[in-house]
Amino acid sequence: MKTFFSALVIVLSFLSARQLNLFEDYRYRVEYSFPDARMALSPVNPYLNASSVIVGETASGKIIISKNENETRSIASVTKLVTALTVLNGGQDLDEELEITEADWDTIKGSSSHIPHGAVFTRGELLNLALMSSENRAALCLARNYKGGTHIFVRDMNRLCRAIGADNSYFVDPAGLSPVNVSTASDLFRIVRAAYCKELIRDFSTRDDLLFASRSGKFRRYFGNTNDIVVNDKWLVKMSKTGYILEAGRCLALVFEVKGRDYAMILLGEPSVYQRDNDAETIRKWIEEVIK
């Protein structure tokens, strides 16, 4: 009997791992390692405008800068990183054609979109538009066409976060329009590291100025990236996602390379785009000057 129960536990453990789609692999150990400043006048943490900040190495999980990293905040369209992970983890056909309908309009904030009613794109193209240009209709259409619909999609977004240890994150919509979509900088560090493992997310989020044509033949338009840092020659950006609603302020999730190392940066609650980008630049220069 004892042998039977032991075997049963092993089987259930295997099934649980399968249900989580092996996202346990992303339960990275987070180690705080604040380096000593090289100059007496250099602070360990540079002055930053953001309400919450975390910066760390993507490979080791070492945190080198933090500020209110466990404070729960609205994260706006940074949500779309979780949306992308949920789409890819769902194993749906990226070549399937999906139509934008009135069901994909923003009923929370009433925001506009460059994608018109009736436009037809592949699931992969919509994922690209959601990550690169933060198109809300693209994200809403992806969720609506998920197995089980939007409700099940959002449920799986939250399950995914539990699986990777982002326990203080909660979502009610796939686009980041609701201020109830919340996380912490610390949780987003885990989410960003999980997203960084997906080549498509890295690729789509760092593209710029691409022509998209509806399969219905009624729409053609160039779309750009919402993050100007992506095309800045001073940066080597590996992954990017911006976000903004009034309740969240300006937000940024960024993976970039300095001195051969990849770093993940989370900035939440920035007062403006200028201050957000200035904080990012301050952090990049600080890493170049201080990190050995």
Buried (B, 14 or more C-beta within 10 A) or exposed (E): EEEEEEEEEEEEEEEEBEEBBEBEEBEBEBEEEEEEBEEEEEEEBBEBBBBBBBBBBBEEBBBBBBBBBEBBBBBBBBBBBBBBBBBBBBEBEBEEBBBBBEEBBBEBBEEEBBBEBEBBBBBBBBBBBBBBBBBBBBBBBBBBBBEEEBEBBBBBBBBBBEBBBBEBBBBBBBBBBBBEBBBBBBBBBBBBBBBBEBEBBBEBBBBBEBEBBBBBEEBEBEBBBBBEBBEEEEBEBBBBBBBBBEBBBBBBBBBBEBEEEBBBBBBBBBEEBEBBBBBBBBBBEBBEEBBE
